[in-house]
Amino acid sequence: MVFNTGAALLDAIVLAAVSGETEGTYGYKITQDVRQVLEVSESTLYPVLRRLQKDGCLDTYDQEFAGRNRRYYRITEAGTAQLNLYKMEWKIYASKISGFLEEKNHS
């Protein structure tokens, strides 16, 4: 994608990825899910996960998997509220941009 991805958009995509998993999901899976819409590295994603956790949008728990500890992330009530705000804002933003591009295309 040629467009710059701001922190808010990345937060929204990560929250959306995590929200689809009621029992929570782990970092590698989140990275794979996010990569369906946006090229992102794990080194970019983990600070986002930590920030969302610090902000109260995600909580975590550890569980053993194949002899190792795996950290799972779950969306919180605050995270769901933030995701809903992002969705509303995205609809407005995307509509404005699409309208502008279409208008300029027909000029």
C-alpha angles and dihedrals in degrees: 000000000000096000121094113249113223125209093253092056092048090048090051093050093047092048090049091051093050094043091063091064112071094190092043132253138238133246100260092049091048089052091052092048093048090048089064087075106015136028106241134157125225088243088060094043102051095060087051090052091049092049092049089049092049090049091054096248094113135031127197142213132181125231132176116252124175092343094310135094114253122195116223125200124211128186116244129213089263089050092052090050090049091048091051089051091050090050092052092046091047092054091053093044095046091047092052093047094045091047092049094047092048092047092051091045091059097045 
